[in-house]
Amino acid sequence: MNADKNFSLIDADLTRQVIGIFYSVYNELGRGFAESVYENAMAIALGQEGLQCAQQQPLTVWFRGEPVGEFRTDLLVGMKLVVELKAVARLTPAHEAQLINYLKATDIPVGLLLNFGDRPEFKRLIFSDSPKQTRNSPFSNQR
């Protein structure tokens, strides 16, 4: 993971907009619903703000040029921001690791971890790696 200050500016406007939408959804729905409820609400709110959003987008994990597994992003916004949603009491390092792994498996360097828990909570994570092997394009399951 790269903590370079230049990386902190990647997609700042988009992430700021999505975080604002997150707070709007949280304020309207409150806490206590299943994660899928928040995912659907976020997708609606993002679309109403004119942002392209894919739910449960399948992405393949590659190892040495071979597919070894698949995961689904909760939300993929504008083909350049992975959004992982949670509805838990508090975010944990395991939740952060999950999002970092999603970023590792794609060409997308920025992700948001949004928690609809006891209090709204978010983390903006960046993953930058030197030359990446074959990765996923955001809307394709093929190399």
Backbone as a chain_set.jsonl record, in Angstrom:
{"seq": "MNADKNFSLIDADLTRQVIGIFYSVYNELGRGFAESVYENAMAIALGQEGLQCAQQQPLTVWFRGEPVGEFRTDLLVGMKLVVELKAVARLTPAHEAQLINYLKATDIPVGLLLNFGDRPEFKRLIFSDSPKQTRNSPFSNQR", "coords": {"N": [[0.857, -1.161, 0.0], [0.51, 2.22, -0.752], [1.38, 5.202, 0.699], [1.844, 7.664, -0.322], [1.548, 11.165, -0.704], [0.599, 12.205, -3.124], [-1.06, 10.198, -4.054], [-3.224, 10.425, -2.392], [-4.935, 12.214, -3.5], [-6.259, 11.041, -5.582], [-9.132, 10.667, -7.444], [-10.593, 12.362, -5.721], [-12.825, 14.138, -5.795], [-14.924, 12.472, -6.664], [-14.957, 10.514, -4.609], [-15.575, 12.145, -2.432], [-18.146, 12.985, -3.168], [-19.539, 10.525, -3.155], [-19.282, 9.842, -0.449], [-20.796, 11.901, 0.688], [-23.327, 11.172, -0.304], [-23.58, 8.731, 0.989], [-23.852, 9.593, 3.704], [-26.284, 10.918, 3.447], [-28.033, 8.797, 2.787], [-27.719, 7.251, 5.108], [-28.735, 9.039, 7.05], [-31.376, 9.168, 6.24], [-32.348, 6.477, 6.284], [-31.323, 5.411, 8.652], [-29.963, 3.164, 11.184], [-29.651, -0.467, 11.406], [-30.764, -2.027, 9.366], [-30.408, -4.728, 6.942], [-27.369, -5.289, 5.112], [-27.867, -5.456, 2.347], [-30.119, -3.85, 1.955], [-29.118, -1.274, 2.349], [-27.282, -1.266, 0.27], [-28.965, -1.334, -2.011], [-30.335, 1.093, -1.606], [-28.196, 2.914, -1.732], [-27.42, 2.519, -4.411], [-29.667, 3.512, -5.755], [-29.645, 6.214, -4.858], [-27.114, 7.067, -5.79], [-27.499, 6.818, -8.563], [-29.543, 8.72, -8.891], [-28.074, 10.978, -8.506], [-26.71, 11.095, -10.813], [-24.569, 9.367, -11.162], [-22.844, 6.647, -12.546], [-23.431, 3.327, -11.671], [-22.709, 0.045, -10.665], [-24.067, -2.87, -9.288], [-23.025, -5.608, -7.256], [-20.959, -6.488, -8.962], [-19.251, -8.908, -10.749], [-15.885, -9.945, -10.411], [-12.856, -11.357, -11.506], [-10.223, -13.08, -9.868], [-6.828, -13.242, -10.51], [-3.966, -15.351, -10.852], [-0.707, -15.659, -11.682], [-1.417, -15.48, -14.359], [-3.624, -17.119, -14.52], [-7.067, -17.79, -13.801], [-8.197, -17.794, -10.453], [-10.244, -17.478, -8.717], [-13.259, -15.721, -7.753], [-14.87, -12.651, -6.951], [-17.401, -10.421, -5.733], [-18.077, -7.053, -6.075], [-19.66, -4.773, -3.844], [-20.604, -2.254, -4.73], [-19.745, -0.607, -7.721], [-18.554, 2.315, -8.758], [-18.775, 4.659, -11.305], [-16.922, 3.269, -12.824], [-14.502, 3.488, -11.574], [-14.259, 3.445, -8.82], [-14.304, 1.392, -6.097], [-16.753, 0.318, -3.901], [-17.33, -0.849, -0.774], [-19.718, -2.089, 1.343], [-20.89, -2.138, 4.712], [-22.782, -3.28, 7.534], [-22.376, -3.165, 10.404], [-21.411, -3.144, 13.925], [-18.887, -1.83, 14.348], [-16.212, -0.925, 12.141], [-13.556, -3.131, 11.198], [-10.063, -4.185, 11.098], [-10.084, -6.423, 9.419], [-12.177, -5.891, 7.641], [-11.093, -3.73, 6.261], [-8.921, -5.04, 5.062], [-10.281, -6.746, 3.329], [-11.335, -4.922, 1.431], [-8.918, -3.842, 0.431], [-7.881, -6.147, -0.793], [-9.765, -6.429, -2.843], [-9.143, -4.15, -4.33], [-6.538, -4.808, -5.066], [-7.055, -6.819, -6.879], [-8.004, -5.552, -9.081], [-7.725, -2.902, -11.541], [-8.274, -0.64, -10.247], [-7.475, 1.937, -8.128], [-8.62, 3.128, -5.858], [-10.772, 2.88, -3.062], [-13.811, 2.78, -1.141], [-14.886, 2.17, 2.117], [-17.82, 1.752, 3.634], [-19.784, 2.079, 6.451], [-22.856, 1.276, 7.785], [-23.479, 1.357, 10.58], [-23.751, 1.551, 14.172], [-23.027, 4.204, 14.329], [-22.538, 6.362, 11.517], [-19.808, 5.466, 9.475], [-16.768, 5.734, 7.715], [-14.094, 4.73, 5.527], [-11.475, 5.657, 3.439], [-9.598, 4.058, 1.135], [-6.482, 3.41, -0.45], [-4.828, 1.607, -2.944], [-1.803, 0.971, -4.325], [0.353, -0.517, -6.519], [3.488, -1.505, -7.778], [4.324, -2.466, -11.167], [1.481, -4.048, -12.268], [0.18, -7.344, -12.582], [-1.809, -9.137, -14.989], [-4.963, -7.798, -14.691], [-8.382, -7.182, -13.728], [-10.688, -5.523, -15.849], [-13.022, -3.04, -14.982], [-15.686, -3.689, -15.877], [-15.653, -6.188, -17.04], [-15.274, -9.662, -17.179], [-13.247, -10.894, -18.327], [-9.821, -11.254, -19.364]], "CA": [[0.0, 0.0, 0.0], [1.335, 3.405, -0.895], [0.822, 6.339, 1.447], [2.33, 8.871, -0.984], [0.544, 12.233, -0.67], [-0.002, 12.366, -4.446], [-2.116, 9.217, -4.208], [-4.385, 10.801, -1.592], [-5.796, 13.076, -4.304], [-6.892, 10.261, -6.644], [-10.597, 10.657, -7.441], [-11.067, 13.027, -4.499], [-14.173, 14.678, -5.979], [-15.862, 11.352, -6.708], [-15.095, 9.922, -3.273], [-16.284, 13.13, -1.594], [-19.553, 12.934, -3.554], [-20.102, 9.26, -2.676], [-19.376, 9.944, 1.013], [-21.965, 12.739, 0.952], [-24.514, 10.354, -0.571], [-23.615, 7.769, 2.096], [-24.439, 10.256, 4.878], [-27.683, 11.184, 3.132], [-28.752, 7.525, 2.919], [-27.708, 6.892, 6.535], [-29.653, 9.931, 7.764], [-32.746, 8.859, 5.859], [-32.737, 5.123, 6.694], [-30.864, 5.057, 9.993], [-29.223, 1.91, 11.303], [-30.436, -1.643, 11.751], [-31.183, -2.827, 8.217], [-29.415, -5.616, 6.338], [-26.462, -4.623, 4.173], [-28.479, -5.395, 1.014], [-31.032, -2.699, 1.933], [-28.275, -0.091, 2.153], [-26.719, -1.354, -1.084], [-30.001, -0.905, -2.955], [-30.577, 2.524, -1.396], [-27.037, 3.639, -2.274], [-27.484, 2.454, -5.873], [-30.707, 4.463, -6.168], [-29.18, 7.581, -4.592], [-26.014, 7.36, -6.717], [-28.112, 7.023, -9.873], [-30.263, 9.992, -8.874], [-27.06, 12.033, -8.588], [-26.085, 11.01, -12.127], [-23.363, 8.541, -11.144], [-22.979, 5.279, -13.036], [-23.197, 2.426, -10.549], [-23.017, -1.373, -10.873], [-24.174, -3.625, -8.042], [-22.597, -7.002, -7.267], [-20.17, -6.685, -10.178], [-18.287, -10.002, -10.573], [-14.513, -9.734, -10.865], [-12.038, -12.552, -11.374], [-8.892, -12.949, -9.272], [-5.854, -13.943, -11.351], [-2.674, -15.705, -10.275], [0.213, -16.119, -12.726], [-2.124, -15.569, -15.629], [-4.723, -18.081, -14.444], [-8.121, -17.405, -12.863], [-8.184, -18.626, -9.245], [-11.434, -17.22, -7.913], [-14.081, -14.583, -8.143], [-15.56, -11.94, -5.88], [-18.359, -9.427, -6.222], [-18.049, -5.772, -5.377], [-21.003, -4.304, -3.496], [-20.893, -1.207, -5.708], [-18.642, -0.097, -8.529], [-19.058, 3.638, -9.14], [-18.053, 5.362, -12.355], [-15.861, 2.382, -13.314], [-13.209, 3.813, -10.987], [-14.299, 3.471, -7.366], [-14.902, 0.213, -5.477], [-17.415, 0.662, -2.642], [-17.686, -2.009, 0.046], [-20.663, -1.669, 2.376], [-21.036, -2.957, 5.914], [-23.816, -2.885, 8.492], [-21.84, -3.787, 11.622], [-21.216, -2.175, 15.012], [-17.667, -1.052, 14.064], [-15.317, -1.477, 11.127], [-12.383, -3.816, 11.745], [-8.979, -4.35, 10.123], [-10.471, -7.445, 8.435], [-12.98, -5.217, 6.619], [-10.141, -2.97, 5.442], [-8.158, -6.007, 4.268], [-11.166, -7.204, 2.265], [-11.357, -3.896, 0.388], [-7.583, -3.792, -0.186], [-7.787, -7.288, -1.707], [-10.56, -6.098, -4.024], [-8.363, -3.192, -5.122], [-5.41, -5.556, -5.63], [-7.532, -7.664, -7.969], [-8.487, -4.707, -10.177], [-6.886, -1.755, -11.895], [-8.869, 0.495, -9.55], [-6.629, 2.181, -6.958], [-9.311, 3.788, -4.748], [-11.979, 2.232, -2.575], [-14.462, 3.307, 0.058], [-15.515, 1.236, 3.034], [-18.893, 2.531, 4.245], [-20.469, 1.286, 7.466], [-24.15, 1.738, 8.277], [-23.54, 0.769, 11.919], [-24.305, 2.381, 15.248], [-22.772, 5.556, 13.821], [-21.978, 6.256, 10.166], [-18.352, 5.376, 9.521], [-16.201, 5.434, 6.404], [-12.644, 4.75, 5.336], [-11.058, 5.766, 2.039], [-8.36, 3.298, 1.031], [-5.755, 3.476, -1.716], [-3.845, 0.549, -3.161], [-0.959, 1.185, -5.494], [1.392, -1.531, -6.588], [4.272, -1.364, -8.988], [3.678, -3.121, -12.294], [0.46, -5.042, -11.968], [-0.007, -8.425, -13.539], [-3.105, -9.006, -15.627], [-6.03, -7.513, -13.735], [-9.72, -7.034, -14.281], [-11.258, -4.24, -16.187], [-14.17, -2.965, -14.09], [-16.939, -4.258, -16.359], [-15.38, -7.367, -17.846], [-14.744, -10.796, -16.436], [-12.206, -11.488, -19.137], [-8.558, -10.553, -19.351]], "C": [[0.899, 1.219, 0.0], [0.66, 4.574, -0.189], [1.29, 7.669, 0.878], [1.219, 9.916, -1.026], [-0.113, 12.444, -2.025], [-1.155, 11.39, -4.646], [-3.363, 9.618, -3.433], [-5.362, 11.661, -2.383], [-6.54, 12.327, -5.408], [-8.405, 10.251, -6.44], [-11.208, 11.297, -6.194], [-12.493, 13.546, -4.652], [-15.22, 13.574, -5.974], [-16.048, 10.748, -5.317], [-15.836, 10.864, -2.327], [-17.789, 13.087, -1.894], [-20.221, 11.661, -3.025], [-20.245, 9.276, -1.151], [-20.57, 10.818, 1.409], [-23.265, 11.976, 0.752], [-24.688, 9.316, 0.538], [-24.278, 8.393, 3.328], [-25.921, 10.553, 4.656], [-28.53, 9.919, 3.309], [-28.828, 7.119, 4.389], [-28.717, 7.74, 7.307], [-31.11, 9.606, 7.459], [-33.206, 7.495, 6.378], [-32.379, 4.789, 8.141], [-30.132, 3.726, 9.996], [-30.184, 0.748, 11.521], [-30.911, -2.492, 10.593], [-30.055, -3.748, 7.764], [-28.581, -4.824, 5.334], [-27.094, -4.457, 2.793], [-29.446, -4.22, 0.879], [-30.236, -1.425, 1.659], [-27.653, -0.088, 0.756], [-27.729, -0.861, -2.116], [-30.282, 0.59, -2.832], [-29.43, 3.361, -1.959], [-27.083, 3.648, -3.797], [-28.524, 3.438, -6.41], [-30.205, 5.894, -6.017], [-28.041, 7.979, -5.527], [-26.56, 7.645, -8.11], [-28.844, 8.351, -9.96], [-29.318, 11.184, -8.925], [-26.279, 11.97, -9.899], [-24.806, 10.189, -12.178], [-23.67, 7.134, -11.642], [-22.591, 4.328, -11.91], [-23.592, 1.01, -10.936], [-23.039, -2.054, -9.515], [-23.699, -5.055, -8.262], [-21.86, -7.367, -8.556], [-19.161, -7.816, -9.955], [-16.923, -9.641, -11.156], [-13.698, -10.985, -10.565], [-10.698, -12.208, -10.745], [-7.952, -13.831, -10.09], [-4.578, -14.217, -10.576], [-1.827, -16.313, -11.378], [-0.513, -16.396, -14.041], [-3.295, -16.532, -15.649], [-5.787, -17.583, -13.464], [-8.127, -18.355, -11.661], [-9.404, -18.397, -8.35], [-12.16, -15.995, -8.402], [-14.648, -13.939, -6.88], [-16.513, -10.955, -6.523], [-18.225, -8.161, -5.388], [-19.479, -5.412, -4.986], [-21.447, -3.272, -4.526], [-19.611, -0.844, -6.443], [-19.15, 1.202, -9.144], [-18.155, 4.255, -10.199], [-16.891, 4.577, -12.929], [-14.509, 2.706, -12.695], [-13.2, 3.902, -9.471], [-15.021, 2.221, -6.862], [-15.481, 0.644, -4.132], [-17.846, -0.631, -1.956], [-18.537, -1.515, 1.203], [-20.68, -2.659, 3.531], [-22.192, -2.405, 6.733], [-23.478, -3.594, 9.803], [-21.625, -2.71, 12.683], [-20.028, -1.26, 14.737], [-16.89, -1.726, 12.95], [-14.094, -2.08, 11.805], [-11.274, -3.849, 10.691], [-9.299, -5.412, 9.064], [-11.319, -6.841, 7.317], [-12.08, -4.411, 5.685], [-9.352, -3.903, 4.534], [-8.992, -6.533, 3.104], [-11.179, -6.198, 1.112], [-10.005, -3.788, -0.311], [-7.414, -4.953, -1.159], [-8.602, -7.052, -2.969], [-9.795, -5.131, -4.926], [-7.168, -3.88, -5.775], [-5.826, -6.329, -6.872], [-8.013, -6.865, -9.177], [-7.435, -3.668, -10.534], [-7.385, -0.49, -11.206], [-8.079, 0.754, -8.272], [-7.36, 2.684, -5.713], [-10.571, 3.019, -4.369], [-12.513, 2.927, -1.343], [-15.091, 2.158, 0.828], [-16.536, 2.05, 3.821], [-19.673, 1.65, 5.213], [-21.737, 1.978, 7.957], [-24.389, 1.133, 9.66], [-24.189, 1.694, 12.926], [-24.16, 3.864, 14.928], [-22.252, 5.405, 12.4], [-20.454, 6.318, 10.244], [-17.854, 5.072, 8.112], [-14.685, 5.449, 6.47], [-12.401, 4.8, 3.84], [-9.692, 5.109, 1.948], [-7.795, 3.379, -0.375], [-4.844, 2.263, -1.788], [-3.106, 0.862, -4.445], [0.163, 0.171, -5.425], [2.194, -1.252, -7.841], [3.759, -2.377, -9.992], [2.728, -4.247, -11.912], [0.492, -6.134, -13.02], [-1.37, -8.207, -14.172], [-4.18, -8.845, -14.563], [-7.358, -7.439, -14.476], [-9.95, -5.626, -14.771], [-12.565, -4.195, -15.402], [-15.435, -3.658, -14.583], [-16.722, -5.455, -17.264], [-14.825, -8.463, -16.963], [-13.628, -11.468, -17.209], [-10.97, -10.636, -19.082], [-8.443, -9.57, -20.456]], "O": [[1.929, 1.244, 0.674], [-0.499, 4.888, -0.459], [1.147, 8.702, 1.533], [0.075, 9.593, -1.347], [-1.281, 12.829, -2.078], [-2.125, 11.713, -5.332], [-4.462, 9.188, -3.785], [-6.511, 11.819, -1.969], [-7.368, 12.919, -6.1], [-8.891, 9.867, -5.376], [-12.22, 10.823, -5.677], [-13.295, 13.41, -3.728], [-16.276, 13.714, -5.357], [-17.177, 10.498, -4.896], [-16.639, 10.416, -1.51], [-18.608, 13.147, -0.977], [-21.336, 11.713, -2.506], [-21.235, 8.771, -0.621], [-21.276, 10.503, 2.367], [-24.199, 12.113, 1.542], [-25.808, 9.051, 0.975], [-25.167, 7.787, 3.928], [-26.721, 10.447, 5.586], [-29.606, 9.962, 3.905], [-29.881, 6.691, 4.863], [-29.47, 7.215, 8.127], [-31.977, 9.754, 8.32], [-34.331, 7.368, 6.86], [-33.052, 3.98, 8.781], [-29.73, 3.222, 8.947], [-31.37, 0.944, 11.786], [-31.421, -3.589, 10.816], [-28.899, -3.572, 8.15], [-29.033, -3.82, 4.783], [-26.886, -3.436, 2.137], [-29.577, -3.653, -0.206], [-30.634, -0.6, 0.836], [-27.513, 0.965, 0.135], [-27.389, -0.065, -2.991], [-30.448, 1.276, -3.84], [-29.662, 4.393, -2.588], [-26.814, 4.679, -4.414], [-28.282, 4.118, -7.407], [-30.326, 6.697, -6.942], [-28.005, 9.112, -6.006], [-26.137, 8.598, -8.764], [-28.779, 9.034, -10.982], [-29.711, 12.275, -9.337], [-25.303, 12.698, -10.081], [-24.038, 10.3, -13.133], [-24.638, 6.509, -11.209], [-21.553, 4.5, -11.271], [-24.678, 0.789, -11.472], [-22.149, -1.847, -8.691], [-23.937, -5.644, -9.317], [-22.107, -8.413, -9.156], [-18.307, -7.711, -9.075], [-16.828, -9.098, -12.257], [-13.836, -11.593, -9.504], [-10.106, -11.172, -11.051], [-8.232, -15.005, -10.332], [-4.161, -13.413, -9.743], [-2.175, -17.35, -11.943], [-0.265, -17.389, -14.726], [-3.901, -16.74, -16.7], [-5.456, -17.02, -12.42], [-8.07, -19.573, -11.829], [-9.559, -19.068, -7.33], [-11.731, -15.323, -9.34], [-14.873, -14.609, -5.873], [-16.433, -10.692, -7.723], [-18.256, -8.2, -4.158], [-20.415, -5.719, -5.725], [-22.519, -3.39, -5.119], [-18.533, -0.784, -5.851], [-20.072, 1.187, -9.96], [-16.942, 4.362, -10.022], [-15.959, 5.17, -13.472], [-13.477, 2.267, -13.202], [-12.229, 4.387, -8.89], [-16.198, 2.012, -7.157], [-14.79, 1.26, -3.321], [-18.633, -1.405, -2.502], [-18.127, -0.63, 1.953], [-20.507, -3.863, 3.34], [-22.537, -1.227, 6.64], [-24.192, -4.493, 10.247], [-21.653, -1.517, 12.383], [-20.143, -0.042, 14.877], [-16.905, -2.95, 12.824], [-13.651, -1.604, 12.851], [-11.525, -3.569, 9.519], [-8.831, -5.308, 7.93], [-11.188, -7.243, 6.161], [-12.278, -4.408, 4.47], [-9.136, -3.593, 3.362], [-8.466, -6.743, 2.011], [-11.05, -6.582, -0.05], [-9.958, -3.654, -1.533], [-6.86, -4.768, -2.243], [-8.174, -7.436, -4.058], [-9.802, -5.28, -6.148], [-6.823, -3.57, -6.915], [-5.042, -6.477, -7.81], [-8.392, -7.45, -10.192], [-6.387, -3.579, -9.895], [-6.961, 0.612, -11.551], [-8.014, -0.122, -7.409], [-6.79, 2.673, -4.622], [-11.331, 2.571, -5.228], [-11.775, 3.575, -0.601], [-15.744, 1.287, 0.253], [-16.165, 2.938, 4.588], [-20.168, 0.591, 4.829], [-21.702, 3.097, 8.468], [-25.401, 0.467, 9.878], [-25.052, 2.506, 12.592], [-25.046, 4.669, 15.216], [-21.586, 4.415, 12.097], [-19.89, 7.121, 10.987], [-18.44, 4.257, 7.4], [-14.08, 6.084, 7.334], [-13.037, 4.08, 3.07], [-8.741, 5.542, 2.599], [-8.534, 3.413, -1.36], [-4.168, 1.926, -0.816], [-3.706, 1.001, -5.511], [0.832, 0.024, -4.402], [1.646, -0.814, -8.852], [2.814, -3.101, -9.678], [3.12, -5.251, -11.317], [0.79, -5.888, -14.189], [-2.017, -7.192, -13.915], [-4.29, -9.66, -13.647], [-7.426, -7.615, -15.693], [-9.467, -4.659, -14.183], [-13.165, -5.246, -15.176], [-16.195, -4.175, -13.764], [-17.525, -5.708, -18.162], [-13.992, -8.206, -16.093], [-13.116, -12.505, -16.787], [-11.039, -9.441, -18.793], [-7.421, -8.894, -20.577]]}, "num_chains": 1, "name": "protein.A"}
